[in-house]
Amino acid sequence: MTRIGYALSSEEHTPSDLVRNAVMAEEAGFEFAMISDHFHPWVDAQGHSPFVWSVVGGISQATTRLRLGTGVTCPTIRIHPAIIAQAAATSAALMPGRFMLGLGTGENLNEHILGDKWPAYDVRAEMFEEAIEVIRLLWQGGQQSHYGQYYEVENAQLYTL
C-alpha cells in the first residue's frame, strides 16, 4: 500500500512553524513527514534554515503518532558521522518507533561551509559508505573505535540508544 507523507521544508519556515506544521500534518492523518536538513536555504528568498536536530526535538514532543525522518542529512563533511549517530539515537529515544534517519551524500551549497575542499562524487560516495559504517558501529552500543580512511572515532560510546 502506498503511504502518503508530508514534506517539512525547513528552508521556508521558522522552527516554530515547522513544529506547528508537523502537528497539523498529524491531525490531518499523514503517517509520516520528512524534514530537510540544510545549512543554507536553496535561495535567499526562502529565508530560513534552522538546525534540524533542534526542530526534530520539538516535533517529538508536540506529536504522538507522526513518524518523522530527515530528508536528508549528510553525514560526511559538515557534521561528523559520530555526531549524526548520537543525534539520530537521541531522536529515536524521543520518538520510539517513529524516527527515521534519511541520509545522502550532500551538495556543495550546504556542506562546504567549514571551508573544506568539496570532493568529487566518487570520493563523497566512499565517505558516505564509511560514515554509515561509523553510525552503525556506534548504534551497536558499548565503547567503539573506528580508524578509517576518512573518519576516526576513538573509545566512543552512545549512552542513549
CYANA upper distance limits for C-alpha pairs under 8 A (distance plus 0.5 A):
  3 ARG  CA     31 GLU  CA      7.67
  4 ILE  CA     30 PHE  CA      6.83
  4 ILE  CA     31 GLU  CA      7.14
  4 ILE  CA     32 PHE  CA      7.80
  5 GLY  CA     30 PHE  CA      6.06
  5 GLY  CA     31 GLU  CA      6.46
  5 GLY  CA     32 PHE  CA      5.28
  5 GLY  CA     33 ALA  CA      5.63
  5 GLY  CA     34 MET  CA      7.87
  6 TYR  CA     25 ALA  CA      7.14
  6 TYR  CA     30 PHE  CA      7.08
  6 TYR  CA     32 PHE  CA      6.88
  6 TYR  CA     33 ALA  CA      4.96
  6 TYR  CA     34 MET  CA      6.94
  7 ALA  CA     33 ALA  CA      6.12
  7 ALA  CA     34 MET  CA      5.65
  7 ALA  CA     35 ILE  CA      6.72
  8 LEU  CA     18 LEU  CA      6.97
  8 LEU  CA     21 ASN  CA      7.93
  8 LEU  CA     22 ALA  CA      7.90
  8 LEU  CA     33 ALA  CA      7.18
  8 LEU  CA     34 MET  CA      6.41
  8 LEU  CA     35 ILE  CA      5.14
  8 LEU  CA     36 SER  CA      7.17
  9 SER  CA     13 HIS  CA      7.27
  9 SER  CA     18 LEU  CA      8.35
  9 SER  CA     35 ILE  CA      6.62
  9 SER  CA     36 SER  CA      6.27
 10 SER  CA     14 THR  CA      7.75
 10 SER  CA     15 PRO  CA      8.07
 10 SER  CA     18 LEU  CA      7.48
 10 SER  CA     35 ILE  CA      7.09
 10 SER  CA     36 SER  CA      6.18
 10 SER  CA     37 ASP  CA      7.58
 10 SER  CA     38 HIS  CA      8.16
 10 SER  CA     41 PRO  CA      8.46
 10 SER  CA     48 HIS  CA      7.11
 10 SER  CA     49 SER  CA      5.97
 10 SER  CA     50 PRO  CA      7.07
 10 SER  CA     52 VAL  CA      8.14
 11 GLU  CA     36 SER  CA      8.22
 11 GLU  CA     38 HIS  CA      7.93
 11 GLU  CA     40 HIS  CA      7.89
 11 GLU  CA     41 PRO  CA      5.17
 11 GLU  CA     42 TRP  CA      7.56
 11 GLU  CA     46 GLN  CA      6.30
 11 GLU  CA     47 GLY  CA      7.09
 11 GLU  CA     48 HIS  CA      5.13
 11 GLU  CA     49 SER  CA      5.16
 11 GLU  CA     50 PRO  CA      8.19
 12 GLU  CA     41 PRO  CA      8.11
 12 GLU  CA     46 GLN  CA      5.42
 12 GLU  CA     47 GLY  CA      6.73
 12 GLU  CA     48 HIS  CA      5.98
 12 GLU  CA     49 SER  CA      7.94
 13 HIS  CA     17 ASP  CA      6.33
 13 HIS  CA     18 LEU  CA      6.56
 13 HIS  CA     47 GLY  CA      8.35
 13 HIS  CA     48 HIS  CA      6.47
 13 HIS  CA     49 SER  CA      8.26
 14 THR  CA     18 LEU  CA      6.72
 14 THR  CA     48 HIS  CA      6.82
 14 THR  CA     49 SER  CA      8.29
 14 THR  CA     50 PRO  CA      7.63
 15 PRO  CA     19 VAL  CA      6.92
 15 PRO  CA     50 PRO  CA      6.74
 15 PRO  CA     55 VAL  CA      6.38
 16 SER  CA     20 ARG  CA      6.76
 16 SER  CA     55 VAL  CA      8.47
 17 ASP  CA     21 ASN  CA      6.43
 18 LEU  CA     22 ALA  CA      6.67
 18 LEU  CA     55 VAL  CA      7.81
 19 VAL  CA     23 VAL  CA      6.87
 19 VAL  CA     55 VAL  CA      7.34
 19 VAL  CA     58 GLY  CA      6.76
 19 VAL  CA     59 ILE  CA      5.63
 19 VAL  CA     62 ALA  CA      7.62
 20 ARG  CA     24 MET  CA      6.73
 21 ASN  CA     25 ALA  CA      6.54
 22 ALA  CA     26 GLU  CA      6.72
 22 ALA  CA     33 ALA  CA      7.74
 22 ALA  CA     59 ILE  CA      7.14
 22 ALA  CA     63 THR  CA      7.96
 22 ALA  CA     66 LEU  CA      8.30
 23 VAL  CA     27 GLU  CA      6.69
 23 VAL  CA     59 ILE  CA      8.09
 23 VAL  CA     62 ALA  CA      7.04
 23 VAL  CA     63 THR  CA      6.35
 24 MET  CA     28 ALA  CA      6.51
 25 ALA  CA     29 GLY  CA      6.93
 25 ALA  CA     30 PHE  CA      5.96
 25 ALA  CA     33 ALA  CA      8.26
 25 ALA  CA     66 LEU  CA      8.40
 26 GLU  CA     30 PHE  CA      5.87
 26 GLU  CA     31 GLU  CA      7.49
 26 GLU  CA     32 PHE  CA      8.36
 26 GLU  CA     63 THR  CA      7.61
 26 GLU  CA     65 ARG  CA      7.42
 26 GLU  CA     66 LEU  CA      5.96
 30 PHE  CA     66 LEU  CA      7.60
 31 GLU  CA     65 ARG  CA      8.07
 31 GLU  CA     66 LEU  CA      6.04
 31 GLU  CA     67 ARG  CA      6.75
 32 PHE  CA     66 LEU  CA      5.70
 32 PHE  CA     67 ARG  CA      4.82
 32 PHE  CA     68 LEU  CA      6.04
 32 PHE  CA     69 GLY  CA      8.21
 33 ALA  CA     66 LEU  CA      7.58
 33 ALA  CA     67 ARG  CA      6.80
 33 ALA  CA     68 LEU  CA      5.45
 33 ALA  CA     69 GLY  CA      6.87
 34 MET  CA     68 LEU  CA      6.24
 34 MET  CA     69 GLY  CA      5.22
 34 MET  CA     70 THR  CA      5.94
 34 MET  CA     71 GLY  CA      5.71
 35 ILE  CA     52 VAL  CA      8.04
 35 ILE  CA     68 LEU  CA      7.94
 35 ILE  CA     69 GLY  CA      6.78
 35 ILE  CA     70 THR  CA      5.47
 35 ILE  CA     71 GLY  CA      5.78
 35 ILE  CA     72 VAL  CA      7.95
 36 SER  CA     52 VAL  CA      7.86
 36 SER  CA     70 THR  CA      6.44
 36 SER  CA     71 GLY  CA      5.30
 36 SER  CA     72 VAL  CA      6.28
 36 SER  CA     73 THR  CA      7.97
 37 ASP  CA     49 SER  CA      8.37
 37 ASP  CA     51 PHE  CA      7.92
 37 ASP  CA     52 VAL  CA      6.06
 37 ASP  CA     70 THR  CA      7.21
 37 ASP  CA     71 GLY  CA      7.25
 37 ASP  CA     72 VAL  CA      6.50
 37 ASP  CA     73 THR  CA      6.00
 38 HIS  CA     49 SER  CA      6.72
 38 HIS  CA     50 PRO  CA      8.45
 38 HIS  CA     51 PHE  CA      8.44
 38 HIS  CA     52 VAL  CA      8.35
 38 HIS  CA     73 THR  CA      8.36
 38 HIS  CA    110 ASN  CA      6.20
 39 PHE  CA     49 SER  CA      6.43
 39 PHE  CA     50 PRO  CA      7.96
 39 PHE  CA     51 PHE  CA      7.95
 39 PHE  CA    110 ASN  CA      5.62
 39 PHE  CA    111 GLU  CA      8.06
 40 HIS  CA     48 HIS  CA      8.06
 40 HIS  CA     49 SER  CA      6.19
 40 HIS  CA    109 LEU  CA      7.51
 40 HIS  CA    110 ASN  CA      6.26
 41 PRO  CA     46 GLN  CA      6.63
 41 PRO  CA     47 GLY  CA      7.17
 41 PRO  CA     48 HIS  CA      6.60
 41 PRO  CA     49 SER  CA      6.12
 42 TRP  CA     46 GLN  CA      7.75
 42 TRP  CA    109 LEU  CA      8.27
 43 VAL  CA     47 GLY  CA      8.24
 50 PRO  CA     55 VAL  CA      8.00
 51 PHE  CA     55 VAL  CA      7.29
 52 VAL  CA     56 VAL  CA      6.61
 53 TRP  CA     57 GLY  CA      6.81
 53 TRP  CA     87 ALA  CA      7.30
 53 TRP  CA     91 SER  CA      8.38
 54 SER  CA     58 GLY  CA      6.96
 55 VAL  CA     59 ILE  CA      6.67
 56 VAL  CA     60 SER  CA      6.52
 56 VAL  CA     68 LEU  CA      8.43
 56 VAL  CA     91 SER  CA      7.42
 57 GLY  CA     61 GLN  CA      7.10
 57 GLY  CA     91 SER  CA      7.09
 57 GLY  CA     94 LEU  CA      7.80
 58 GLY  CA     62 ALA  CA      6.84
 59 ILE  CA     63 THR  CA      6.51
 60 SER  CA     64 THR  CA      7.97
 60 SER  CA     91 SER  CA      8.06
 60 SER  CA     94 LEU  CA      6.50
 60 SER  CA     95 MET  CA      6.21
 61 GLN  CA     94 LEU  CA      8.09
 65 ARG  CA     98 ARG  CA      7.86
 66 LEU  CA     98 ARG  CA      7.28
 67 ARG  CA     97 GLY  CA      8.29
 67 ARG  CA     98 ARG  CA      4.72
 67 ARG  CA     99 PHE  CA      6.24
 67 ARG  CA    100 MET  CA      7.95
 68 LEU  CA     98 ARG  CA      6.60
 68 LEU  CA     99 PHE  CA      5.51
 68 LEU  CA    100 MET  CA      6.53
 69 GLY  CA     99 PHE  CA      6.19
 69 GLY  CA    100 MET  CA      4.78
 69 GLY  CA    101 LEU  CA      5.93
 69 GLY  CA    102 GLY  CA      6.56
 70 THR  CA    100 MET  CA      7.28
 70 THR  CA    101 LEU  CA      5.99
 70 THR  CA    102 GLY  CA      5.37
 70 THR  CA    103 LEU  CA      7.87
 71 GLY  CA    101 LEU  CA      8.46
 71 GLY  CA    102 GLY  CA      5.86
 71 GLY  CA    103 LEU  CA      7.66
 72 VAL  CA    101 LEU  CA      8.26
 72 VAL  CA    102 GLY  CA      5.34
 72 VAL  CA    103 LEU  CA      5.44
 72 VAL  CA    104 GLY  CA      6.31
 73 THR  CA    101 LEU  CA      8.21
 73 THR  CA    102 GLY  CA      6.64
 73 THR  CA    103 LEU  CA      5.30
 73 THR  CA    104 GLY  CA      6.53
 73 THR  CA    106 GLY  CA      8.02
 74 CYS  CA     78 ARG  CA      8.00
 74 CYS  CA     79 ILE  CA      7.87
 74 CYS  CA    103 LEU  CA      6.16
 74 CYS  CA    104 GLY  CA      5.63
 74 CYS  CA    105 THR  CA      6.03
 74 CYS  CA    106 GLY  CA      5.66
 74 CYS  CA    111 GLU  CA      8.36
 75 PRO  CA     79 ILE  CA      6.18
 75 PRO  CA     80 HIS  CA      6.38
 75 PRO  CA     81 PRO  CA      5.32
 75 PRO  CA     84 ILE  CA      6.81
 75 PRO  CA    103 LEU  CA      7.59
 75 PRO  CA    104 GLY  CA      8.08
 75 PRO  CA    105 THR  CA      8.04
 75 PRO  CA    128 PHE  CA      7.41
 75 PRO  CA    131 ALA  CA      6.67
 75 PRO  CA    132 ILE  CA      8.41
 76 THR  CA     80 HIS  CA      6.53
 76 THR  CA     81 PRO  CA      6.88
 76 THR  CA    105 THR  CA      7.63
 76 THR  CA    106 GLY  CA      8.47
 76 THR  CA    124 ARG  CA      7.98
 76 THR  CA    127 MET  CA      6.56
 76 THR  CA    128 PHE  CA      6.47
 76 THR  CA    131 ALA  CA      6.78
 77 ILE  CA    111 GLU  CA      6.51
 77 ILE  CA    112 HIS  CA      7.90
 77 ILE  CA    116 ASP  CA      8.34
 78 ARG  CA    110 ASN  CA      8.33
 78 ARG  CA    111 GLU  CA      5.58
 78 ARG  CA    112 HIS  CA      7.47
 78 ARG  CA    113 ILE  CA      7.55
 78 ARG  CA    114 LEU  CA      7.23
 79 ILE  CA     83 ILE  CA      7.13
 79 ILE  CA     84 ILE  CA      7.36
 80 HIS  CA     84 ILE  CA      7.09
 80 HIS  CA    131 ALA  CA      8.46
 80 HIS  CA    151 TYR  CA      8.48
 81 PRO  CA     85 ALA  CA      6.54
 81 PRO  CA    131 ALA  CA      5.78
 81 PRO  CA    132 ILE  CA      7.86
 81 PRO  CA    134 VAL  CA      6.89
 81 PRO  CA    135 ILE  CA      6.50
 82 ALA  CA     86 GLN  CA      6.84
 82 ALA  CA    134 VAL  CA      7.08
 82 ALA  CA    135 ILE  CA      6.62
 82 ALA  CA    138 LEU  CA      7.83
 82 ALA  CA    153 VAL  CA      7.81
 83 ILE  CA     87 ALA  CA      6.58
 84 ILE  CA     88 ALA  CA      6.46
 84 ILE  CA    135 ILE  CA      7.80
 85 ALA  CA     89 ALA  CA      6.56
 85 ALA  CA    134 VAL  CA      8.47
 85 ALA  CA    135 ILE  CA      5.42
 85 ALA  CA    136 ARG  CA      8.29
 85 ALA  CA    138 LEU  CA      7.29
 85 ALA  CA    139 TRP  CA      7.53
 86 GLN  CA     90 THR  CA      6.58
 86 GLN  CA    158 LEU  CA      6.86
 86 GLN  CA    160 THR  CA      8.22
 87 ALA  CA     91 SER  CA      6.65
 88 ALA  CA     92 ALA  CA      6.55
 88 ALA  CA     99 PHE  CA      8.45
 88 ALA  CA    101 LEU  CA      7.05
 89 ALA  CA     93 ALA  CA      6.71
 89 ALA  CA    139 TRP  CA      8.04
 89 ALA  CA    160 THR  CA      6.89
 89 ALA  CA    161 LEU  CA      5.74
 90 THR  CA     94 LEU  CA      6.83
 90 THR  CA    160 THR  CA      6.61
 90 THR  CA    161 LEU  CA      7.40
 91 SER  CA     95 MET  CA      6.66
 91 SER  CA     99 PHE  CA      7.08
 92 ALA  CA     96 PRO  CA      5.99
 92 ALA  CA     97 GLY  CA      7.48
 92 ALA  CA     98 ARG  CA      7.48
 92 ALA  CA     99 PHE  CA      5.68
 92 ALA  CA    100 MET  CA      8.27
 92 ALA  CA    161 LEU  CA      8.18
 93 ALA  CA    160 THR  CA      7.64
 93 ALA  CA    161 LEU  CA      7.11
 95 MET  CA     99 PHE  CA      6.39
104 GLY  CA    128 PHE  CA      8.03
105 THR  CA    124 ARG  CA      6.68
105 THR  CA    125 ALA  CA      7.04
105 THR  CA    128 PHE  CA      6.54
106 GLY  CA    110 ASN  CA      7.85
106 GLY  CA    111 GLU  CA      6.96
107 GLU  CA    111 GLU  CA      6.57
108 ASN  CA    112 HIS  CA      5.91
108 ASN  CA    118 TRP  CA      7.08
109 LEU  CA    113 ILE  CA      8.45
112 HIS  CA    116 ASP  CA      6.47
112 HIS  CA    117 LYS  CA      7.62
112 HIS  CA    118 TRP  CA      6.74
119 PRO  CA    123 VAL  CA      6.46
119 PRO  CA    124 ARG  CA      6.62
120 ALA  CA    124 ARG  CA      6.80
121 TYR  CA    125 ALA  CA      6.48
122 ASP  CA    126 GLU  CA      6.89
123 VAL  CA    127 MET  CA      6.67
124 ARG  CA    128 PHE  CA      6.43
125 ALA  CA    129 GLU  CA      6.76
126 GLU  CA    130 GLU  CA      6.82
127 MET  CA    131 ALA  CA      6.47
127 MET  CA    150 TYR  CA      6.77
128 PHE  CA    132 ILE  CA      6.77
129 GLU  CA    133 GLU  CA      6.96
130 GLU  CA    134 VAL  CA      6.86
130 GLU  CA    148 GLY  CA      7.89
130 GLU  CA    150 TYR  CA      7.83
130 GLU  CA    151 TYR  CA      8.02
131 ALA  CA    135 ILE  CA      6.78
131 ALA  CA    151 TYR  CA      7.90
132 ILE  CA    136 ARG  CA      6.59
133 GLU  CA    137 LEU  CA      6.50
134 VAL  CA    138 LEU  CA      6.74
134 VAL  CA    146 HIS  CA      7.41
134 VAL  CA    153 VAL  CA      8.36
135 ILE  CA    139 TRP  CA      6.74
136 ARG  CA    140 GLN  CA      7.02
137 LEU  CA    141 GLY  CA      8.18
137 LEU  CA    144 GLN  CA      7.51
138 LEU  CA    142 GLY  CA      8.19
138 LEU  CA    143 GLN  CA      8.44
138 LEU  CA    144 GLN  CA      6.87
138 LEU  CA    156 ALA  CA      7.95
138 LEU  CA    157 GLN  CA      7.08
138 LEU  CA    158 LEU  CA      6.94
139 TRP  CA    158 LEU  CA      7.69
139 TRP  CA    161 LEU  CA      7.37
141 GLY  CA    157 GLN  CA      6.97
141 GLY  CA    158 LEU  CA      6.77
141 GLY  CA    159 TYR  CA      8.03
141 GLY  CA    161 LEU  CA      7.84
142 GLY  CA    157 GLN  CA      6.01
142 GLY  CA    158 LEU  CA      7.75
143 GLN  CA    155 ASN  CA      5.86
143 GLN  CA    156 ALA  CA      5.81
143 GLN  CA    157 GLN  CA      5.06
143 GLN  CA    158 LEU  CA      8.40
144 GLN  CA    153 VAL  CA      7.91
144 GLN  CA    154 GLU  CA      7.23
144 GLN  CA    155 ASN  CA      5.64
144 GLN  CA    156 ALA  CA      5.68
144 GLN  CA    157 GLN  CA      6.66
145 SER  CA    152 GLU  CA      7.92
145 SER  CA    153 VAL  CA      5.55
145 SER  CA    154 GLU  CA      4.92
145 SER  CA    155 ASN  CA      5.63
145 SER  CA    156 ALA  CA      6.86
146 HIS  CA    151 TYR  CA      7.88
146 HIS  CA    152 GLU  CA      5.85
146 HIS  CA    153 VAL  CA      5.44
146 HIS  CA    154 GLU  CA      6.95
147 TYR  CA    151 TYR  CA      6.93
147 TYR  CA    152 GLU  CA      5.13
147 TYR  CA    153 VAL  CA      7.06
147 TYR  CA    154 GLU  CA      8.37
148 GLY  CA    152 GLU  CA      6.50
